[in-house]
């Protein structure tokens, strides 16, 4: 996978998974909590994290992949009792 493809997928996931989420947009539009500067910083931070995950997944070393898989395993049990089960939503 090329760098450009990773960047494009990362931005798309950022928009689909964060920026265009109706609740986040509502908070942002009403300026309840998130002003323009903070929204920009959040978009950059989340995009960088998604990019890093994709980079490791598609281009990373064996060591990086093992570290990612450990994190995914930890994440699967973190908050198990407090988070609602995810459901498929319209994107």
Residue pairs with C-beta under 8 A, 6 or more apart in sequence:
1 54
1 58
1 59
6 51
6 54
6 55
6 58
6 59
7 51
9 54
10 47
10 50
10 51
10 54
11 47
13 50
13 54
14 43
14 46
14 47
14 50
16 91
17 46
17 50
18 24
18 42
18 43
18 46
19 25
19 43
19 46
20 91
24 34
26 32
27 33
27 34
28 34
28 39
34 42
53 68
56 64
56 65
56 67
56 68
57 65
57 68
60 68
